[in-house]
Amino acid sequence: MPEILPGVHLVEGVDPAPDFSTHVYLVKDKGASWTLIDTGLPGASTAILAYLAKVHVEPTSVKKILVTHLHRDHTGSLKVMLEKTHARSFAHWIEAAYIALDPKYDGPGTPPAEPVIVDEAFKDGDPIDAAGGLIAYHTPGHTPGHSSFYQPERKLLFSGDLFFVEGETATLTPPEFTHHIPTAKISARRMGRLSVDSLLSYHGGPILKNGGGAVRALTQKL
């Protein structure tokens, strides 16, 4: 599935299995550059680079790589993609420490296999000059420094693993992969207050129309 919205691409070929989706997003910036959101498992860089070639985007046109959280299915190809693109990497300051393996993460889910030093550590509410202008929201629960990225003009929410999506239904990430479920519920309620058209989840979905309705339907049950 290539361009799912104007300037928003769902990178093909990164899923490790037919029943396990890993949505790496390639998003156009306001100028000539591009932004990647998450990088998939180790080895996904091959598919990402092949997709860039398919859509005629030079790797060095990717100027920023945003990371929602530390888990290996999101950071596994971060080091390779930084080497290939010379982009700058961004993550929440808590997550940046875990991505650097300092300290090593001991919560649920698989931590990175090798350390990567994140170039820019943001905090909740920081603007990021990427994808037409994003707001970084700290949405902990799945991991301590998990973050989501919101594009207010187009009402896009890149939600990482805050939500799983099946069809048009959003759920919280399964408890066995979640660091702290009550905090995840609080983060979900906070995102439910945003005006969202497209819910761009990492596993399952995305929901391109009325994504905010799916989030609100979930939060009413929490």
N, C-alpha and C positions, 0 to 999 in steps of 0.2 A: 504494500500500500504506500504509494509515494506521497504526493502533496495532498494532505487531508484538508487543509485550509489554506487560503492564500499566504504563501511564505512560511508555512508550517509543514514539515515533512516528517513522516514516521519512517525511520530508516528500516529498510528491508533486510532480511537475512540474519538478524542478530538473535532470534529466538533459539534457545538450546533444544527445545522439543516442541512438537505441535500443540501440546496442552500447557505450555509454560511460556507466556508472552513476556518479553522484556522490551519496553518501548523507549528507544533512544530517539530523541527529537532533535531535528536540525531546523533552526528557526532563523529567518532572515532578519538582519538588523536594519536600521533606517538607511544606512549607507550601502556600501558594496560588500560588507562583511557579513559573517554568519556566526551563530552561536549553537553549540551542542549542549543539550541537557542530559546528563548522565552518559555513561560510556559502555554499559553492558559488562558481560562476563569476560574473563581472560580469553583472548582469541576473537572477540567481537570486533576488534579493530580492523580485521580483514574485511568483514562485511561493511563496516562503516566507510572505509576507504573506497571500496568498490561502489558503494552507493554514491559517494561524492563524485566519483568519476562518471557515473551514469547520469547524474543531473548536472554535470559540467560545473562543479564547484571545486576549485583548487583547494587542497588541504590547508594551504597557508591563508586562505580566505576565511577560515574559521579562527576568529580572534579570541573567543572566550569559551570556556568549558565550565558549565555550572553543575555542581554535584549536590543532589538532594540529601544523600547520606552515605555512610561509610560502607555499607554491605557490598560484598564482592561482586554481586550481579549488577551493581551500579558503578563501581570503581575498578573493575577488573581490567579494563582496557585504558584506564586513565593515563598511566605512564606512557604507553605507546602513542596514544593520540596526542599527548602534549609534545612528544618528540616529533611526530609527523607534521603537526600543525604549527608549532611554536606559539600556541595560544596561551593565554593566562587562565589559571584555574581559580575557581571561587567555591567556597563552602562556608557554612556557619562556623564560628570560632570553636565551638565544642567539637564539631565533627572534624574540623581540620586537624585537631590534635590526634583523634583516633585514626584518621587516614594516614597520618605520619607515624602511626604505631607508637605514639608517645603520649599516653600509655596505650598498651594493647587492649583492645576492646574485649570484654569477657561476657557480654550480653548475648541474647539469642540472635541467630543469624550468623553468617560467615563473615569474619573481618577480612580486610585486604590481605593479600598474600605477601605484599612487599610495601614498604613505606613510600609515600609520595608527599612531598612538601607542597601544600596548597599556596598559591601565590597571594591570594587576597581572602582574608577571613572577614565575613560580614556578621552583622548582628541583626536582630529582629527589626523590620521596618526599613532597612537600608535600601535605597534605590540602586539598581544596577543598570548601567547603560548598555542594554542588550535586548535583542528581540523587540525593538520598538519602545523599550522602557519598561522595566520590570520592578516590582517591589518584592523583596525577599522577606518571607514570613517564617519565623521560627515556629514549627509545628511539631513539637516533640511528642514522644509516646512510642512510636515505632522504634526510634533510637533517641538518645538524649539531644542530639543536635539536628535532627531531621528538619528539613526546610521545604517549603513550597514557594513557587514563583508565580506572581500574579501580574498580568498585563491589563491594567485598568481600562485602557481605551478600547480594546477589543474584547474585554471580559474573558480572558483566557486564564485558566488555573492549571499550572503544571504541578501536580500534587504528589509526585513521587510515590511512596508507599504508604501515604496517609490513608488512601482508599484503595481497595480492590474493586474492580468493576466487572460485572457479568451482565451482558446485554445492556439494559438501561438502568441497572440497579447498582448502587454503590454500597459497599460494606466497609467496615474497618478491616485492616490487615489482620489475618488470623492470630489469635492470642499466642500461639507457640513461637511466632516470629516477632513478638512485640515486647519491648523493654518494660513498658508501664502502661497498662490498658486504661486506667482512669485519666491519665494525661493525654492519651490519644483521643479519648472522647472529648476532652476540653478543646483540643486542637481542631477536631472535626466541627464542633459547634462554632468555633471562631471562624473557620472557613465558610460555614453555612451562612454567615452574615454578609459575605461578599456577594456582589452581583456577578454571577458567572453564567456565561453562555456555554463555553466549551470546557469540559472537565477532561484534562489531558493526563490520564493516569499512566502508571508505569506497567502494572500487571492488569490485563484485561482492558476493555474499552478501546479507545476513548469514547466519551459521550460528547458529540459535537454540538448538539442542540439541547438546551435546557439542562445542562450539567448541574447548574445550581439547584434545580428542582430535585435532582437525584440526591444531592448532598443534604438538602433540607428534609427530604423524606427519611433519610438515615438518621439525622440528628433528632428528629421527633421521636424516634424509638429508643434513643440512648437514655 
